[in-house]
Amino acid sequence: MALLVWVMVGLLAIWHFTIFPAPIASGGGIVGAFVGALLGSSIFGLIINGFSVPGRHDTHLATALEGIPGVLIGLGGRVVLRNPPGASVRPRTLERFFRSCCARLTRR
């Protein structure tokens, strides 16, 4: 049950806030952010609990909070792996992204 809580907190609470800036900040896109959030929350939750998944009666509010650092580590690790320090990668800015979206919408 705790694994479900970690994944849902990671995907529903954190991942949804990163899907728009994530494709701009790195080349992984929405799918890369999804995988990073999913793996980060699951693995970090398992590490905290000694590689065992707490059952239904051992799941509390603190269990939900355990997934948040894992999501942040997973998303941050994805960005670092896609854009290593010193690489000549020029990510698009959020402003350019919205301009291109608005231009596409107004052409129709």
N, CA, C and O atoms as a DFTB+ gen file, in Angstrom:
432 C
 N C O
     1  1       0.813      -1.185       0.000
     2  2       0.000       0.000       0.000
     3  2       0.863       1.259       0.000
     4  3       0.518       2.259      -0.628
     5  1       1.980       1.199       0.705
     6  2       2.855       2.367       0.769
     7  2       3.468       2.661      -0.593
     8  3       3.684       3.824      -0.937
     9  1       3.748       1.628      -1.366
    10  2       4.306       1.840      -2.702
    11  2       3.320       2.615      -3.571
    12  3       3.723       3.493      -4.335
    13  1       2.057       2.302      -3.462
    14  2       1.036       3.049      -4.189
    15  2       1.004       4.514      -3.744
    16  3       0.854       5.413      -4.572
    17  1       1.142       4.748      -2.458
    18  2       1.136       6.115      -1.934
    19  2       2.356       6.886      -2.439
    20  3       2.221       8.036      -2.856
    21  1       3.542       6.277      -2.410
    22  2       4.754       6.946      -2.886
    23  2       4.617       7.333      -4.355
    24  3       4.941       8.455      -4.745
    25  1       4.139       6.403      -5.155
    26  2       4.019       6.654      -6.593
    27  2       2.960       7.720      -6.872
    28  3       3.179       8.600      -7.704
    29  1       1.830       7.655      -6.193
    30  2       0.779       8.639      -6.433
    31  2       1.205      10.039      -5.986
    32  3       0.911      11.020      -6.670
    33  1       1.887      10.141      -4.859
    34  2       2.385      11.447      -4.425
    35  2       3.395      11.962      -5.434
    36  3       3.383      13.142      -5.784
    37  1       4.263      11.085      -5.899
    38  2       5.277      11.490      -6.863
    39  2       4.698      11.919      -8.190
    40  3       5.100      12.937      -8.754
    41  1       3.766      11.152      -8.684
    42  2       3.229      11.442     -10.014
    43  2       2.158      12.524      -9.991
    44  3       2.169      13.423     -10.832
    45  1       1.245      12.448      -9.050
    46  2       0.142      13.399      -9.047
    47  2       0.519      14.740      -8.436
    48  3       0.072      15.782      -8.916
    49  1       1.330      14.735      -7.389
    50  2       1.631      15.986      -6.707
    51  2       2.825      16.711      -7.307
    52  3       2.784      17.932      -7.461
    53  1       3.874      15.999      -7.645
    54  2       5.110      16.652      -8.067
    55  2       5.257      16.648      -9.586
    56  3       5.584      17.680     -10.171
    57  1       5.023      15.519     -10.229
    58  2       5.261      15.401     -11.671
    59  2       4.411      16.374     -12.477
    60  3       4.872      16.912     -13.484
    61  1       3.178      16.603     -12.045
    62  2       2.302      17.505     -12.794
    63  2       2.822      18.935     -12.823
    64  3       2.518      19.682     -13.754
    65  1       3.598      19.327     -11.821
    66  2       4.162      20.671     -11.806
    67  2       5.419      20.775     -12.660
    68  3       5.903      21.879     -12.909
    69  1       5.951      19.651     -13.110
    70  2       7.197      19.679     -13.873
    71  2       7.017      19.375     -15.351
    72  3       7.981      19.498     -16.107
    73  1       5.842      18.988     -15.794
    74  2       5.721      18.544     -17.184
    75  2       5.850      19.674     -18.189
    76  3       6.223      19.426     -19.336
    77  1       5.554      20.909     -17.796
    78  2       5.724      21.995     -18.758
    79  2       7.154      22.526     -18.797
    80  3       7.686      22.685     -19.895
    81  1       7.815      22.811     -17.669
    82  2       9.204      23.264     -17.771
    83  2      10.201      22.149     -18.075
    84  3      11.286      22.433     -18.581
    85  1       9.870      20.894     -17.783
    86  2      10.832      19.808     -17.960
    87  2      11.286      19.620     -19.405
    88  3      12.483      19.436     -19.625
    89  1      10.394      19.654     -20.409
    90  2      10.885      19.492     -21.775
    91  2      11.784      20.639     -22.201
    92  3      12.599      20.480     -23.110
    93  1      11.650      21.777     -21.565
    94  2      12.470      22.922     -21.920
    95  2      13.832      22.812     -21.255
    96  3      14.853      23.127     -21.867
    97  1      13.851      22.374     -20.024
    98  2      15.105      22.326     -19.274
    99  2      16.006      21.193     -19.729
   100  3      17.224      21.280     -19.573
   101  1      15.447      20.148     -20.278
   102  2      16.270      19.027     -20.704
   103  2      15.612      18.336     -21.881
   104  3      14.477      18.644     -22.245
   105  1      16.326      17.409     -22.465
   106  2      15.804      16.733     -23.634
   107  2      14.942      15.531     -23.325
   108  3      14.453      14.885     -24.252
   109  1      14.736      15.208     -22.075
   110  2      13.981      14.024     -21.714
   111  2      12.499      14.118     -21.998
   112  3      11.857      13.116     -22.311
   113  1      11.961      15.298     -21.894
   114  2      10.556      15.505     -22.180
   115  2       9.643      15.013     -21.077
   116  3      10.079      14.748     -19.956
   117  1       8.383      14.899     -21.408
   118  2       7.374      14.515     -20.436
   119  2       7.564      13.067     -19.997
   120  3       7.383      12.747     -18.822
   121  1       7.922      12.204     -20.917
   122  2       8.126      10.788     -20.577
   123  2       9.330      10.622     -19.662
   124  3       9.296       9.822     -18.727
   125  1      10.395      11.376     -19.927
   126  2      11.567      11.317     -19.053
   127  2      11.251      11.795     -17.656
   128  3      11.734      11.226     -16.678
   129  1      10.437      12.846     -17.551
   130  2      10.024      13.336     -16.236
   131  2       9.151      12.306     -15.531
   132  3       9.258      12.125     -14.318
   133  1       8.289      11.631     -16.285
   134  2       7.425      10.593     -15.709
   135  2       8.266       9.452     -15.142
   136  3       8.043       9.007     -14.016
   137  1       9.221       8.988     -15.918
   138  2      10.071       7.871     -15.471
   139  2      10.922       8.288     -14.285
   140  3      11.077       7.522     -13.334
   141  1      11.477       9.498     -14.330
   142  2      12.287       9.983     -13.214
   143  2      11.491      10.081     -11.928
   144  3      11.979       9.697     -10.865
   145  1      10.260      10.596     -12.013
   146  2       9.411      10.713     -10.828
   147  2       8.989       9.343     -10.314
   148  3       8.973       9.110      -9.106
   149  1       8.652       8.446     -11.215
   150  2       8.207       7.110     -10.825
   151  2       9.325       6.335     -10.136
   152  3       9.129       5.792      -9.049
   153  1      10.488       6.286     -10.763
   154  2      11.605       5.536     -10.188
   155  2      12.134       6.201      -8.928
   156  3      12.463       5.517      -7.958
   157  1      12.218       7.532      -8.931
   158  2      12.741       8.233      -7.765
   159  2      11.904       8.015      -6.528
   160  3      12.441       7.735      -5.456
   161  1      10.587       8.140      -6.662
   162  2       9.719       7.965      -5.494
   163  2       9.720       6.518      -5.004
   164  3       9.732       6.271      -3.798
   165  1       9.708       5.577      -5.920
   166  2       9.667       4.162      -5.521
   167  2      10.959       3.729      -4.856
   168  3      10.936       3.116      -3.789
   169  1      12.080       4.044      -5.476
   170  2      13.366       3.595      -4.941
   171  2      13.677       4.280      -3.618
   172  3      14.146       3.631      -2.682
   173  1      13.423       5.580      -3.528
   174  2      13.707       6.292      -2.278
   175  2      12.824       5.783      -1.145
   176  3      13.298       5.631      -0.019
   177  1      11.560       5.518      -1.421
   178  2      10.673       4.967      -0.397
   179  2      11.123       3.594       0.077
   180  3      11.043       3.281       1.265
   181  1      11.596       2.780      -0.854
   182  2      12.104       1.463      -0.465
   183  2      13.375       1.577       0.360
   184  3      13.554       0.829       1.321
   185  1      14.259       2.501       0.003
   186  2      15.504       2.676       0.758
   187  2      15.206       3.121       2.188
   188  3      15.801       2.607       3.134
   189  1      14.292       4.068       2.347
   190  2      13.954       4.564       3.686
   191  2      13.389       3.452       4.565
   192  3      13.668       3.413       5.764
   193  1      12.608       2.559       3.994
   194  2      11.960       1.497       4.774
   195  2      12.731       0.190       4.772
   196  3      12.164      -0.855       5.089
   197  1      13.996       0.223       4.426
   198  2      14.798      -0.994       4.478
   199  2      14.412      -2.017       3.440
   200  3      14.447      -3.215       3.721
   201  1      14.045      -1.588       2.255
   202  2      13.667      -2.452       1.127
   203  2      12.503      -3.373       1.451
   204  3      12.443      -4.514       0.994
   205  1      11.578      -2.851       2.251
   206  2      10.320      -3.556       2.488
   207  2       9.191      -2.544       2.303
   208  3       9.354      -1.357       2.584
   209  1       8.073      -3.020       1.838
   210  2       6.931      -2.153       1.578
   211  2       5.958      -2.268       2.748
   212  3       5.432      -3.352       3.000
   213  1       5.708      -1.166       3.472
   214  2       4.751      -1.220       4.576
   215  2       3.349      -1.553       4.077
   216  3       2.946      -1.156       2.984
   217  1       2.639      -2.270       4.885
   218  2       1.282      -2.687       4.522
   219  2       0.261      -1.587       4.732
   220  3       0.602      -0.434       4.992
   221  1      -1.001      -1.974       4.611
   222  2      -2.091      -1.010       4.693
   223  2      -2.183      -0.350       6.062
   224  3      -2.442       0.850       6.151
   225  1      -1.977      -1.106       7.117
   226  2      -2.123      -0.566       8.461
   227  2      -0.887       0.211       8.914
   228  3      -0.943       0.927       9.914
   229  1       0.211       0.079       8.202
   230  2       1.430       0.821       8.533
   231  2       1.600       2.068       7.679
   232  3       2.626       2.743       7.771
   233  1       0.627       2.380       6.861
   234  2       0.701       3.540       5.968
   235  2       0.030       4.729       6.641
   236  3      -1.145       4.672       7.005
   237  1       0.799       5.814       6.801
   238  2       0.306       7.027       7.457
   239  2       0.645       8.237       6.586
   240  3       1.142       8.088       5.470
   241  1       0.376       9.414       7.098
   242  2       0.685      10.647       6.370
   243  2       2.187      10.782       6.145
   244  3       2.619      11.264       5.098
   245  1       2.972      10.365       7.111
   246  2       4.437      10.426       6.959
   247  2       4.909       9.541       5.809
   248  3       5.922       9.838       5.176
   249  1       4.197       8.478       5.538
   250  2       4.540       7.607       4.417
   251  2       4.409       8.350       3.100
   252  3       5.225       8.172       2.196
   253  1       3.392       9.175       2.991
   254  2       3.202       9.957       1.768
   255  2       4.316      10.970       1.599
   256  3       4.756      11.226       0.478
   257  1       4.774      11.543       2.681
   258  2       5.849      12.533       2.602
   259  2       7.198      11.915       2.268
   260  3       8.105      12.615       1.816
   261  1       7.340      10.617       2.484
   262  2       8.607       9.943       2.180
   263  2       8.896       9.909       0.682
   264  3      10.060       9.818       0.291
   265  1       7.896       9.979      -0.145
   266  2       8.105       9.908      -1.591
   267  2       8.573      11.206      -2.213
   268  3       9.143      11.192      -3.303
   269  1       8.347      12.328      -1.547
   270  2       8.666      13.633      -2.133
   271  2      10.159      13.823      -2.384
   272  3      10.520      14.240      -3.484
   273  1      11.057      13.542      -1.422
   274  2      12.486      13.707      -1.729
   275  2      12.951      12.796      -2.865
   276  3      13.828      13.175      -3.642
   277  1      12.380      11.616      -2.964
   278  2      12.746      10.707      -4.043
   279  2      12.367      11.238      -5.406
   280  3      13.116      11.077      -6.370
   281  1      11.210      11.868      -5.496
   282  2      10.778      12.462      -6.765
   283  2      11.727      13.582      -7.164
   284  3      12.139      13.673      -8.320
   285  1      12.072      14.429      -6.208
   286  2      12.972      15.535      -6.510
   287  2      14.356      15.042      -6.931
   288  3      14.975      15.606      -7.833
   289  1      14.830      13.995      -6.276
   290  2      16.121      13.405      -6.655
   291  2      16.023      12.779      -8.042
   292  3      16.932      12.932      -8.858
   293  1      14.927      12.078      -8.312
   294  2      14.751      11.443      -9.620
   295  2      14.666      12.448     -10.751
   296  3      15.271      12.251     -11.805
   297  1      13.918      13.530     -10.544
   298  2      13.799      14.553     -11.579
   299  2      15.111      15.320     -11.748
   300  3      15.516      15.624     -12.870
   301  1      15.767      15.629     -10.640
   302  2      17.048      16.327     -10.721
   303  2      18.117      15.463     -11.376
   304  3      18.926      15.956     -12.162
   305  1      18.118      14.184     -11.054
   306  2      19.086      13.276     -11.682
   307  2      18.856      13.134     -13.168
   308  3      19.808      13.001     -13.937
   309  1      17.608      13.161     -13.578
   310  2      17.292      13.080     -15.003
   311  2      17.819      14.293     -15.744
   312  3      18.366      14.165     -16.839
   313  1      17.660      15.469     -15.154
   314  2      18.144      16.685     -15.792
   315  2      19.667      16.672     -15.877
   316  3      20.236      17.065     -16.896
   317  1      20.330      16.223     -14.813
   318  2      21.799      16.188     -14.814
   319  2      22.315      15.162     -15.816
   320  3      23.310      15.414     -16.495
   321  1      21.659      14.018     -15.919
   322  2      22.113      13.006     -16.874
   323  2      21.904      13.444     -18.315
   324  3      22.716      13.130     -19.185
   325  1      20.825      14.165     -18.569
   326  2      20.565      14.619     -19.941
   327  2      21.427      15.816     -20.319
   328  3      21.789      15.967     -21.487
   329  1      21.764      16.669     -19.357
   330  2      22.576      17.860     -19.599
   331  2      23.731      17.881     -18.605
   332  3      23.645      18.580     -17.595
   333  1      24.812      17.137     -18.856
   334  2      25.918      17.122     -17.900
   335  2      26.587      18.489     -17.805
   336  3      26.566      19.253     -18.770
   337  1      27.183      18.811     -16.651
   338  2      27.855      20.097     -16.512
   339  2      28.990      20.231     -17.529
   340  3      29.745      19.286     -17.753
   341  1      29.100      21.381     -18.124
   342  2      30.138      21.626     -19.113
   343  2      29.722      21.329     -20.541
   344  3      30.445      21.670     -21.477
   345  1      28.563      20.696     -20.726
   346  2      28.101      20.401     -22.082
   347  2      27.538      21.669     -22.703
   348  3      26.958      22.513     -22.020
   349  1      27.720      21.782     -23.996
   350  2      27.230      22.979     -24.676
   351  2      25.784      22.757     -25.121
   352  3      25.499      22.616     -26.310
   353  1      24.897      22.730     -24.157
   354  2      23.483      22.549     -24.425
   355  2      22.794      23.871     -24.126
   356  3      22.940      24.430     -23.040
   357  1      22.058      24.352     -25.082
   358  2      21.336      25.611     -24.902
   359  2      19.847      25.311     -24.804
   360  3      19.169      25.220     -25.827
   361  1      19.322      25.154     -23.571
   362  2      17.898      24.845     -23.452
   363  2      17.030      26.035     -23.824
   364  3      17.395      27.192     -23.614
   365  1      15.875      25.716     -24.382
   366  2      14.927      26.772     -24.718
   367  2      14.346      27.341     -23.434
   368  3      14.177      26.625     -22.447
   369  1      14.051      28.603     -23.454
   370  2      13.467      29.224     -22.275
   371  2      11.958      29.052     -22.290
   372  3      11.361      28.723     -23.316
   373  1      11.363      29.279     -21.148
   374  2       9.917      29.143     -21.034
   375  2       9.205      30.161     -21.918
   376  3       8.150      29.873     -22.483
   377  1       9.778      31.334     -22.032
   378  2       9.171      32.370     -22.863
   379  2       9.123      31.953     -24.333
   380  3       8.102      32.138     -24.995
   381  1      10.200      31.401     -24.838
   382  2      10.219      30.938     -26.236
   383  2       9.216      29.816     -26.456
   384  3       8.563      29.745     -27.497
   385  1       9.103      28.943     -25.462
   386  2       8.165      27.837     -25.567
   387  2       6.734      28.356     -25.715
   388  3       5.997      27.912     -26.595
   389  1       6.347      29.293     -24.855
   390  2       4.993      29.831     -24.932
   391  2       4.781      30.645     -26.199
   392  3       3.685      30.633     -26.759
   393  1       5.788      31.339     -26.655
   394  2       5.660      32.077     -27.918
   395  2       5.408      31.131     -29.083
   396  3       4.566      31.398     -29.940
   397  1       6.140      30.026     -29.108
   398  2       5.935      29.077     -30.206
   399  2       4.555      28.432     -30.126
   400  3       3.922      28.189     -31.153
   401  1       4.087      28.155     -28.907
   402  2       2.733      27.595     -28.764
   403  2       1.677      28.584     -29.205
   404  3       0.724      28.215     -29.891
   405  1       1.838      29.838     -28.818
   406  2       0.873      30.870     -29.224
   407  2       0.900      31.083     -30.731
   408  3      -0.144      31.298     -31.345
   409  1       2.076      31.026     -31.325
   410  2       2.175      31.208     -32.769
   411  2       1.483      30.052     -33.505
   412  3       0.840      30.266     -34.533
   413  1       1.612      28.854     -32.988
   414  2       0.956      27.715     -33.617
   415  2      -0.566      27.821     -33.491
   416  3      -1.296      27.468     -34.417
   417  1      -1.032      28.303     -32.356
   418  2      -2.479      28.423     -32.163
   419  2      -3.090      29.513     -33.016
   420  3      -4.227      29.380     -33.469
   421  1      -2.354      30.593     -33.243
   422  2      -2.904      31.703     -34.012
   423  2      -2.851      31.440     -35.522
   424  3      -3.566      32.098     -36.278
   425  1      -2.032      30.508     -35.970
   426  2      -1.970      30.177     -37.388
   427  2      -3.200      29.448     -37.865
   428  3      -3.528      29.512     -39.050
   429  1      -3.884      28.765     -36.989
   430  2      -5.027      27.937     -37.390
   431  2      -6.233      28.724     -37.659
   432  3      -7.272      28.163     -38.006
